């Protein structure tokens, strides 16, 4: 009986440590992706009114 409880406790500890590690890896990847998008991303606003007309050069 004690051996079964000990094995179950060890299995539960291993599963919880593994789940925590996976959670940290996933959150770090998402944060890195957000930093990448913030650094390399461009604005999606391209104002097209009120500017100079383009001059064609031949």
PQR file with spaces between the fields and no chain letter, atoms N, CA, C, O and H, PARSE charges and radii, in Angstrom:
ATOM       1  N    UNK     1       0.822   -1.188    0.000 -0.4000 1.5000
ATOM       2  CA   UNK     1       0.000    0.000    0.000 -0.0000 2.0000
ATOM       3  C    UNK     1       0.868    1.255    0.000  0.5500 1.7000
ATOM       4  O    UNK     1       0.606    2.201   -0.743 -0.5500 1.4000
ATOM       5  N    UNK     2       1.901    1.256    0.837 -0.4000 1.5000
ATOM       6  CA   UNK     2       2.776    2.420    0.907 -0.0000 2.0000
ATOM       7  C    UNK     2       3.581    2.549   -0.382  0.5500 1.7000
ATOM       8  O    UNK     2       3.828    3.657   -0.858 -0.5500 1.4000
ATOM       9  H    UNK     2       2.114    0.488    1.441  0.4000 1.0000
ATOM      10  N    UNK     3       3.985    1.423   -0.938 -0.4000 1.5000
ATOM      11  CA   UNK     3       4.774    1.439   -2.169 -0.0000 2.0000
ATOM      12  C    UNK     3       3.943    2.009   -3.317  0.5500 1.7000
ATOM      13  O    UNK     3       4.468    2.769   -4.131 -0.5500 1.4000
ATOM      14  H    UNK     3       3.784    0.523   -0.551  0.4000 1.0000
ATOM      15  N    UNK     4       2.673    1.663   -3.398 -0.4000 1.5000
ATOM      16  CA   UNK     4       1.792    2.157   -4.444 -0.0000 2.0000
ATOM      17  C    UNK     4       1.610    3.675   -4.311  0.5500 1.7000
ATOM      18  O    UNK     4       1.631    4.390   -5.313 -0.5500 1.4000
ATOM      19  H    UNK     4       2.246    1.046   -2.737  0.4000 1.0000
ATOM      20  N    UNK     5       1.437    4.157   -3.103 -0.4000 1.5000
ATOM      21  CA   UNK     5       1.283    5.598   -2.874 -0.0000 2.0000
ATOM      22  C    UNK     5       2.566    6.350   -3.240  0.5500 1.7000
ATOM      23  O    UNK     5       2.518    7.443   -3.803 -0.5500 1.4000
ATOM      24  H    UNK     5       1.421    3.575   -2.290  0.4000 1.0000
ATOM      25  N    UNK     6       3.696    5.755   -2.916 -0.4000 1.5000
ATOM      26  CA   UNK     6       4.971    6.376   -3.244 -0.0000 2.0000
ATOM      27  C    UNK     6       5.160    6.462   -4.750  0.5500 1.7000
ATOM      28  O    UNK     6       5.610    7.486   -5.264 -0.5500 1.4000
ATOM      29  H    UNK     6       3.735    4.866   -2.459  0.4000 1.0000
ATOM      30  N    UNK     7       4.824    5.409   -5.447 -0.4000 1.5000
ATOM      31  CA   UNK     7       4.936    5.403   -6.911 -0.0000 2.0000
ATOM      32  C    UNK     7       3.989    6.435   -7.515  0.5500 1.7000
ATOM      33  O    UNK     7       4.377    7.167   -8.426 -0.5500 1.4000
ATOM      34  H    UNK     7       4.459    4.577   -5.029  0.4000 1.0000
ATOM      35  N    UNK     8       2.758    6.504   -7.025 -0.4000 1.5000
ATOM      36  CA   UNK     8       1.805    7.492   -7.522 -0.0000 2.0000
ATOM      37  C    UNK     8       2.283    8.923   -7.255  0.5500 1.7000
ATOM      38  O    UNK     8       2.119    9.803   -8.101 -0.5500 1.4000
ATOM      39  H    UNK     8       2.442    5.910   -6.285  0.4000 1.0000
ATOM      40  N    UNK     9       2.872    9.151   -6.086 -0.4000 1.5000
ATOM      41  CA   UNK     9       3.388   10.479   -5.754 -0.0000 2.0000
ATOM      42  C    UNK     9       4.546   10.859   -6.676  0.5500 1.7000
ATOM      43  O    UNK     9       4.647   12.006   -7.110 -0.5500 1.4000
ATOM      44  H    UNK     9       3.006    8.436   -5.399  0.4000 1.0000
ATOM      45  N    UNK    10       5.414    9.900   -6.970 -0.4000 1.5000
ATOM      46  CA   UNK    10       6.539   10.164   -7.867 -0.0000 2.0000
ATOM      47  C    UNK    10       6.044   10.434   -9.279  0.5500 1.7000
ATOM      48  O    UNK    10       6.540   11.346   -9.940 -0.5500 1.4000
ATOM      49  H    UNK    10       5.332    8.968   -6.617  0.4000 1.0000
ATOM      50  N    UNK    11       5.081    9.662   -9.751 -0.4000 1.5000
ATOM      51  CA   UNK    11       4.516    9.865  -11.088 -0.0000 2.0000
ATOM      52  C    UNK    11       3.848   11.229  -11.176  0.5500 1.7000
ATOM      53  O    UNK    11       4.009   11.934  -12.172 -0.5500 1.4000
ATOM      54  H    UNK    11       4.679    8.920   -9.214  0.4000 1.0000
ATOM      55  N    UNK    12       3.095   11.611  -10.140 -0.4000 1.5000
ATOM      56  CA   UNK    12       2.437   12.922  -10.128 -0.0000 2.0000
ATOM      57  C    UNK    12       3.475   14.048  -10.138  0.5500 1.7000
ATOM      58  O    UNK    12       3.278   15.061  -10.809 -0.5500 1.4000
ATOM      59  H    UNK    12       2.964   11.038   -9.330  0.4000 1.0000
ATOM      60  N    UNK    13       4.567   13.881   -9.407 -0.4000 1.5000
ATOM      61  CA   UNK    13       5.609   14.904   -9.379 -0.0000 2.0000
ATOM      62  C    UNK    13       6.286   15.029  -10.741  0.5500 1.7000
ATOM      63  O    UNK    13       6.558   16.138  -11.200 -0.5500 1.4000
ATOM      64  H    UNK    13       4.727   13.058   -8.862  0.4000 1.0000
ATOM      65  N    UNK    14       6.555   13.908  -11.381 -0.4000 1.5000
ATOM      66  CA   UNK    14       7.199   13.937  -12.699 -0.0000 2.0000
ATOM      67  C    UNK    14       6.282   14.604  -13.728  0.5500 1.7000
ATOM      68  O    UNK    14       6.738   15.402  -14.546 -0.5500 1.4000
ATOM      69  H    UNK    14       6.335   13.007  -11.008  0.4000 1.0000
ATOM      70  N    UNK    15       4.997   14.275  -13.682 -0.4000 1.5000
ATOM      71  CA   UNK    15       4.047   14.879  -14.618 -0.0000 2.0000
ATOM      72  C    UNK    15       3.940   16.386  -14.384  0.5500 1.7000
ATOM      73  O    UNK    15       3.906   17.161  -15.340 -0.5500 1.4000
ATOM      74  H    UNK    15       4.627   13.626  -13.017  0.4000 1.0000
ATOM      75  N    UNK    16       3.889   16.801  -13.129 -0.4000 1.5000
ATOM      76  CA   UNK    16       3.765   18.236  -12.849 -0.0000 2.0000
ATOM      77  C    UNK    16       5.028   18.999  -13.253  0.5500 1.7000
ATOM      78  O    UNK    16       4.933   20.115  -13.764 -0.5500 1.4000
ATOM      79  H    UNK    16       3.917   16.171  -12.352  0.4000 1.0000
ATOM      80  N    UNK    17       6.187   18.425  -13.037 -0.4000 1.5000
ATOM      81  CA   UNK    17       7.431   19.085  -13.444 -0.0000 2.0000
ATOM      82  C    UNK    17       7.507   19.154  -14.972  0.5500 1.7000
ATOM      83  O    UNK    17       7.923   20.171  -15.526 -0.5500 1.4000
ATOM      84  H    UNK    17       6.264   17.518  -12.623  0.4000 1.0000
ATOM      85  N    UNK    18       7.113   18.097  -15.642 -0.4000 1.5000
ATOM      86  CA   UNK    18       7.110   18.090  -17.101 -0.0000 2.0000
ATOM      87  C    UNK    18       6.134   19.106  -17.672  0.5500 1.7000
ATOM      88  O    UNK    18       6.457   19.806  -18.631 -0.5500 1.4000
ATOM      89  H    UNK    18       6.775   17.270  -15.192  0.4000 1.0000
ATOM      90  N    UNK    19       4.948   19.190  -17.094 -0.4000 1.5000
ATOM      91  CA   UNK    19       3.954   20.160  -17.566 -0.0000 2.0000
ATOM      92  C    UNK    19       4.436   21.589  -17.348  0.5500 1.7000
ATOM      93  O    UNK    19       4.219   22.455  -18.195 -0.5500 1.4000
ATOM      94  H    UNK    19       4.686   18.621  -16.315  0.4000 1.0000
ATOM      95  N    UNK    20       5.082   21.835  -16.229 -0.4000 1.5000
ATOM      96  CA   UNK    20       5.621   23.170  -15.962 -0.0000 2.0000
ATOM      97  C    UNK    20       6.710   23.522  -16.966  0.5500 1.7000
ATOM      98  O    UNK    20       6.759   24.652  -17.451 -0.5500 1.4000
ATOM      99  H    UNK    20       5.259   21.132  -15.541  0.4000 1.0000
ATOM     100  N    UNK    21       7.575   22.584  -17.279 -0.4000 1.5000
ATOM     101  CA   UNK    21       8.629   22.829  -18.265 -0.0000 2.0000
ATOM     102  C    UNK    21       8.070   23.126  -19.644  0.5500 1.7000
ATOM     103  O    UNK    21       8.545   24.034  -20.325 -0.5500 1.4000
ATOM     104  H    UNK    21       7.536   21.666  -16.885  0.4000 1.0000
ATOM     105  N    UNK    22       7.068   22.370  -20.060 -0.4000 1.5000
ATOM     106  CA   UNK    22       6.436   22.606  -21.358 -0.0000 2.0000
ATOM     107  C    UNK    22       5.770   23.974  -21.376  0.5500 1.7000
ATOM     108  O    UNK    22       5.847   24.695  -22.371 -0.5500 1.4000
ATOM     109  H    UNK    22       6.682   21.632  -19.507  0.4000 1.0000
ATOM     110  N    UNK    23       5.116   24.331  -20.277 -0.4000 1.5000
ATOM     111  CA   UNK    23       4.451   25.640  -20.178 -0.0000 2.0000
ATOM     112  C    UNK    23       5.468   26.771  -20.318  0.5500 1.7000
ATOM     113  O    UNK    23       5.205   27.746  -21.023 -0.5500 1.4000
ATOM     114  H    UNK    23       5.053   23.745  -19.468  0.4000 1.0000
ATOM     115  N    UNK    24       6.615   26.660  -19.666 -0.4000 1.5000
ATOM     116  CA   UNK    24       7.654   27.686  -19.780 -0.0000 2.0000
ATOM     117  C    UNK    24       8.186   27.778  -21.211  0.5500 1.7000
ATOM     118  O    UNK    24       8.408   28.878  -21.716 -0.5500 1.4000
ATOM     119  H    UNK    24       6.828   25.868  -19.094  0.4000 1.0000
ATOM     120  N    UNK    25       8.390   26.646  -21.861 -0.4000 1.5000
ATOM     121  CA   UNK    25       8.887   26.660  -23.237 -0.0000 2.0000
ATOM     122  C    UNK    25       7.895   27.323  -24.185  0.5500 1.7000
ATOM     123  O    UNK    25       8.288   28.118  -25.038 -0.5500 1.4000
ATOM     124  H    UNK    25       8.209   25.752  -21.451  0.4000 1.0000
ATOM     125  N    UNK    26       6.625   27.004  -24.041 -0.4000 1.5000
ATOM     126  CA   UNK    26       5.606   27.586  -24.916 -0.0000 2.0000
ATOM     127  C    UNK    26       5.497   29.081  -24.690  0.5500 1.7000
ATOM     128  O    UNK    26       5.421   29.846  -25.651 -0.5500 1.4000
ATOM     129  H    UNK    26       6.306   26.358  -23.347  0.4000 1.0000
ATOM     130  N    UNK    27       5.489   29.511  -23.438 -0.4000 1.5000
ATOM     131  CA   UNK    27       5.359   30.943  -23.157 -0.0000 2.0000
ATOM     132  C    UNK    27       6.585   31.704  -23.647  0.5500 1.7000
ATOM     133  O    UNK    27       6.453   32.836  -24.113 -0.5500 1.4000
ATOM     134  H    UNK    27       5.551   28.889  -22.657  0.4000 1.0000
ATOM     135  N    UNK    28       7.765   31.118  -23.556 -0.4000 1.5000
ATOM     136  CA   UNK    28       8.982   31.788  -24.038 -0.0000 2.0000
ATOM     137  C    UNK    28       8.958   31.917  -25.556  0.5500 1.7000
ATOM     138  O    UNK    28       9.375   32.944  -26.091 -0.5500 1.4000
ATOM     139  H    UNK    28       7.873   30.198  -23.178  0.4000 1.0000
ATOM     140  N    UNK    29       8.482   30.901  -26.252 -0.4000 1.5000
ATOM     141  CA   UNK    29       8.401   30.980  -27.713 -0.0000 2.0000
ATOM     142  C    UNK    29       7.419   32.052  -28.144  0.5500 1.7000
ATOM     143  O    UNK    29       7.691   32.796  -29.086 -0.5500 1.4000
ATOM     144  H    UNK    29       8.144   30.067  -25.817  0.4000 1.0000
ATOM     145  N    UNK    30       6.279   32.143  -27.469 -0.4000 1.5000
ATOM     146  CA   UNK    30       5.282   33.157  -27.815 -0.0000 2.0000
ATOM     147  C    UNK    30       5.827   34.553  -27.553  0.5500 1.7000
ATOM     148  O    UNK    30       5.608   35.464  -28.351 -0.5500 1.4000
ATOM     149  H    UNK    30       6.059   31.539  -26.704  0.4000 1.0000
ATOM     150  N    UNK    31       6.531   34.728  -26.450 -0.4000 1.5000
ATOM     151  CA   UNK    31       7.107   36.029  -26.131 -0.0000 2.0000
ATOM     152  C    UNK    31       8.180   36.401  -27.154  0.5500 1.7000
ATOM     153  O    UNK    31       8.264   37.558  -27.567 -0.5500 1.4000
ATOM     154  H    UNK    31       6.710   33.988  -25.802  0.4000 1.0000
ATOM     155  N    UNK    32       8.991   35.441  -27.560 -0.4000 1.5000
ATOM     156  CA   UNK    32      10.018   35.710  -28.565 -0.0000 2.0000
ATOM     157  C    UNK    32       9.384   36.080  -29.903  0.5500 1.7000
ATOM     158  O    UNK    32       9.882   36.959  -30.607 -0.5500 1.4000
ATOM     159  H    UNK    32       8.923   34.502  -27.225  0.4000 1.0000
ATOM     160  N    UNK    33       8.296   35.419  -30.250 -0.4000 1.5000
ATOM     161  CA   UNK    33       7.610   35.740  -31.498 -0.0000 2.0000
ATOM     162  C    UNK    33       7.012   37.140  -31.441  0.5500 1.7000
ATOM     163  O    UNK    33       7.054   37.864  -32.435 -0.5500 1.4000
ATOM     164  H    UNK    33       7.891   34.705  -29.678  0.4000 1.0000
ATOM     165  N    UNK    34       6.457   37.533  -30.300 -0.4000 1.5000
ATOM     166  CA   UNK    34       5.901   38.880  -30.152 -0.0000 2.0000
ATOM     167  C    UNK    34       7.003   39.935  -30.244  0.5500 1.7000
ATOM     168  O    UNK    34       6.809   40.976  -30.872 -0.5500 1.4000
ATOM     169  H    UNK    34       6.423   36.945  -29.492  0.4000 1.0000
ATOM     170  N    UNK    35       8.163   39.675  -29.622 -0.4000 1.5000
ATOM     171  CA   UNK    35       9.281   40.618  -29.732 -0.0000 2.0000
ATOM     172  C    UNK    35       9.746   40.736  -31.174  0.5500 1.7000
ATOM     173  O    UNK    35      10.064   41.830  -31.639 -0.5500 1.4000
ATOM     174  H    UNK    35       8.321   38.829  -29.112  0.4000 1.0000
ATOM     175  N    UNK    36       9.786   39.615  -31.882 -0.4000 1.5000
ATOM     176  CA   UNK    36      10.199   39.611  -33.286 -0.0000 2.0000
ATOM     177  C    UNK    36       9.235   40.442  -34.124  0.5500 1.7000
ATOM     178  O    UNK    36       9.668   41.260  -34.935 -0.5500 1.4000
ATOM     179  H    UNK    36       9.528   38.726  -31.504  0.4000 1.0000
ATOM     180  N    UNK    37       7.942   40.243  -33.937 -0.4000 1.5000
ATOM     181  CA   UNK    37       6.955   40.992  -34.707 -0.0000 2.0000
ATOM     182  C    UNK    37       7.008   42.481  -34.372  0.5500 1.7000
ATOM     183  O    UNK    37       6.846   43.319  -35.258 -0.5500 1.4000
ATOM     184  H    UNK    37       7.591   39.578  -33.278  0.4000 1.0000
ATOM     185  N    UNK    38       7.232   42.814  -33.109 -0.4000 1.5000
ATOM     186  CA   UNK    38       7.293   44.210  -32.701 -0.0000 2.0000
ATOM     187  C    UNK    38       8.546   44.890  -33.282  0.5500 1.7000
ATOM     188  O    UNK    38       8.498   46.065  -33.646 -0.5500 1.4000
ATOM     189  H    UNK    38       7.364   42.132  -32.389  0.4000 1.0000
ATOM     190  N    UNK    39       9.655   44.161  -33.368 -0.4000 1.5000
ATOM     191  CA   UNK    39      10.901   44.750  -33.857 -0.0000 2.0000
ATOM     192  C    UNK    39      10.919   44.857  -35.379  0.5500 1.7000
ATOM     193  O    UNK    39      11.278   45.901  -35.925 -0.5500 1.4000
ATOM     194  H    UNK    39       9.694   43.206  -33.073  0.4000 1.0000
ATOM     195  N    UNK    40      10.532   43.778  -36.067 -0.4000 1.5000
ATOM     196  CA   UNK    40      10.621   43.746  -37.519 -0.0000 2.0000
ATOM     197  C    UNK    40       9.337   44.173  -38.213  0.5500 1.7000
ATOM     198  O    UNK    40       9.351   44.436  -39.416 -0.5500 1.4000
ATOM     199  H    UNK    40      10.241   42.931  -35.623  0.4000 1.0000
ATOM     200  N    UNK    41       8.256   44.247  -37.502 -0.4000 1.5000
ATOM     201  CA   UNK    41       6.974   44.562  -38.115 -0.0000 2.0000
ATOM     202  C    UNK    41       6.915   46.020  -38.555  0.5500 1.7000
ATOM     203  O    UNK    41       7.631   46.874  -38.030 -0.5500 1.4000
ATOM     204  H    UNK    41       8.245   44.033  -36.525  0.4000 1.0000
ATOM     205  N    UNK    42       6.068   46.281  -39.506 -0.4000 1.5000
ATOM     206  CA   UNK    42       5.860   47.650  -39.954 -0.0000 2.0000
ATOM     207  C    UNK    42       4.420   48.032  -39.680  0.5500 1.7000
ATOM     208  O    UNK    42       3.565   47.175  -39.460 -0.5500 1.4000
ATOM     209  H    UNK    42       5.487   45.588  -39.932  0.4000 1.0000
ATOM     210  N    UNK    43       4.169   49.308  -39.694 -0.4000 1.5000
ATOM     211  CA   UNK    43       2.805   49.752  -39.462 -0.0000 2.0000
ATOM     212  C    UNK    43       1.964   49.430  -40.687  0.5500 1.7000
ATOM     213  O    UNK    43       2.467   49.409  -41.811 -0.5500 1.4000
ATOM     214  H    UNK    43       4.864   50.004  -39.873  0.4000 1.0000
ATOM     215  N    UNK    44       0.732   49.190  -40.471 -0.4000 1.5000
ATOM     216  CA   UNK    44      -0.172   48.867  -41.565 -0.0000 2.0000
ATOM     217  C    UNK    44      -0.899   50.126  -42.052  0.5500 1.7000
ATOM     218  O    UNK    44      -1.759   50.038  -42.929 -0.5500 1.4000
ATOM     219  H    UNK    44       0.323   49.207  -39.558  0.4000 1.0000
ATOM     220  N    UNK    45      -0.564   51.292  -41.493 -0.4000 1.5000
ATOM     221  CA   UNK    45      -1.159   52.557  -41.931 -0.0000 2.0000
ATOM     222  C    UNK    45      -0.283   53.187  -42.996  0.5500 1.7000
ATOM     223  O    UNK    45       0.879   53.511  -42.748 -0.5500 1.4000
ATOM     224  H    UNK    45       0.135   51.363  -40.781  0.4000 1.0000
ATOM     225  N    UNK    46      -0.831   53.353  -44.154 -0.4000 1.5000
ATOM     226  CA   UNK    46      -0.133   54.011  -45.239 -0.0000 2.0000
ATOM     227  C    UNK    46      -0.986   55.197  -45.689  0.5500 1.7000
ATOM     228  O    UNK    46      -1.826   55.050  -46.577 -0.5500 1.4000
ATOM     229  H    UNK    46      -1.774   53.090  -44.356  0.4000 1.0000
ATOM     230  N    UNK    47      -0.781   56.363  -45.091 -0.4000 1.5000
ATOM     231  CA   UNK    47      -1.617   57.499  -45.454 -0.0000 2.0000
ATOM     232  C    UNK    47      -1.371   57.901  -46.912  0.5500 1.7000
ATOM     233  O    UNK    47      -0.224   58.046  -47.335 -0.5500 1.4000
ATOM     234  H    UNK    47      -0.099   56.483  -44.370  0.4000 1.0000
ATOM     235  N    UNK    48      -2.441   58.077  -47.669 -0.4000 1.5000
ATOM     236  CA   UNK    48      -2.307   58.383  -49.094 -0.0000 2.0000
ATOM     237  C    UNK    48      -2.881   59.751  -49.452  0.5500 1.7000
ATOM     238  O    UNK    48      -2.923   60.105  -50.630 -0.5500 1.4000
ATOM     239  H    UNK    48      -3.373   57.959  -47.326  0.4000 1.0000
ATOM     240  N    UNK    49      -3.311   60.506  -48.490 -0.4000 1.5000
ATOM     241  CA   UNK    49      -3.889   61.810  -48.812 -0.0000 2.0000
ATOM     242  C    UNK    49      -2.965   62.921  -48.338  0.5500 1.7000
ATOM     243  O    UNK    49      -2.259   62.774  -47.341 -0.5500 1.4000
ATOM     244  H    UNK    49      -3.277   60.218  -47.533  0.4000 1.0000
ATOM     245  N    UNK    50      -2.977   64.044  -49.069 -0.4000 1.5000
ATOM     246  CA   UNK    50      -2.227   65.221  -48.646 -0.0000 2.0000
ATOM     247  C    UNK    50      -0.755   65.183  -48.968  0.5500 1.7000
ATOM     248  O    UNK    50      -0.018   66.024  -48.452 -0.5500 1.4000
ATOM     249  H    UNK    50      -3.551   64.164  -49.879  0.4000 1.0000
ATOM     250  N    UNK    51      -0.279   64.274  -49.777 -0.4000 1.5000
ATOM     251  CA   UNK    51       1.142   64.209  -50.083 -0.0000 2.0000
ATOM     252  C    UNK    51       1.464   64.858  -51.415  0.5500 1.7000
ATOM     253  O    UNK    51       0.574   65.349  -52.111 -0.5500 1.4000
ATOM     254  H    UNK    51      -0.878   63.591  -50.196  0.4000 1.0000
ATOM     255  N    UNK    52       2.729   64.857  -51.762 -0.4000 1.5000
ATOM     256  CA   UNK    52       3.137   65.410  -53.052 -0.0000 2.0000
ATOM     257  C    UNK    52       2.806   64.433  -54.167  0.5500 1.7000
ATOM     258  O    UNK    52       2.792   63.218  -53.969 -0.5500 1.4000
ATOM     259  H    UNK    52       3.451   64.458  -51.197  0.4000 1.0000
ATOM     260  N    UNK    53       2.540   64.984  -55.336 -0.4000 1.5000
ATOM     261  CA   UNK    53       2.291   64.124  -56.484 -0.0000 2.0000
ATOM     262  C    UNK    53       3.624   63.583  -56.983  0.5500 1.7000
ATOM     263  O    UNK    53       4.643   64.272  -56.928 -0.5500 1.4000
ATOM     264  H    UNK    53       2.551   65.971  -55.496  0.4000 1.0000
ATOM     265  N    UNK    54       3.609   62.378  -57.457 -0.4000 1.5000
ATOM     266  CA   UNK    54       4.840   61.775  -57.963 -0.0000 2.0000
ATOM     267  C    UNK    54       5.195   62.367  -59.304  0.5500 1.7000
ATOM     268  O    UNK    54       4.337   62.552  -60.167 -0.5500 1.4000
ATOM     269  H    UNK    54       2.781   61.818  -57.502  0.4000 1.0000
ATOM     270  N    UNK    55       6.460   62.659  -59.465 -0.4000 1.5000
ATOM     271  CA   UNK    55       6.960   63.224  -60.702 -0.0000 2.0000
ATOM     272  C    UNK    55       7.639   62.111  -61.502  0.5500 1.7000
ATOM     273  O    UNK    55       8.534   61.436  -60.992 -0.5500 1.4000
ATOM     274  H    UNK    55       7.156   62.508  -58.763  0.4000 1.0000
ATOM     275  N    UNK    56       7.227   61.925  -62.712 -0.4000 1.5000
ATOM     276  CA   UNK    56       7.799   60.881  -63.548 -0.0000 2.0000
ATOM     277  C    UNK    56       9.122   61.385  -64.113  0.5500 1.7000
ATOM     278  O    UNK    56       9.186   62.471  -64.688 -0.5500 1.4000
ATOM     279  H    UNK    56       6.500   62.473  -63.126  0.4000 1.0000
ATOM     280  N    UNK    57      10.171   60.596  -63.946 -0.4000 1.5000
ATOM     281  CA   UNK    57      11.476   60.962  -64.484 -0.0000 2.0000
ATOM     282  C    UNK    57      11.784   60.044  -65.660  0.5500 1.7000
ATOM     283  O    UNK    57      11.693   58.820  -65.560 -0.5500 1.4000
ATOM     284  H    UNK    57      10.119   59.714  -63.478  0.4000 1.0000
ATOM     285  N    UNK    58      12.156   60.674  -66.790 -0.4000 1.5000
ATOM     286  CA   UNK    58      12.453   59.912  -67.994 -0.0000 2.0000
ATOM     287  C    UNK    58      13.919   59.864  -68.229  0.5500 1.7000
ATOM     288  O    UNK    58      14.369   59.261  -69.204 -0.5500 1.4000
ATOM     289  H    UNK    58      12.230   61.668  -66.872  0.4000 1.0000
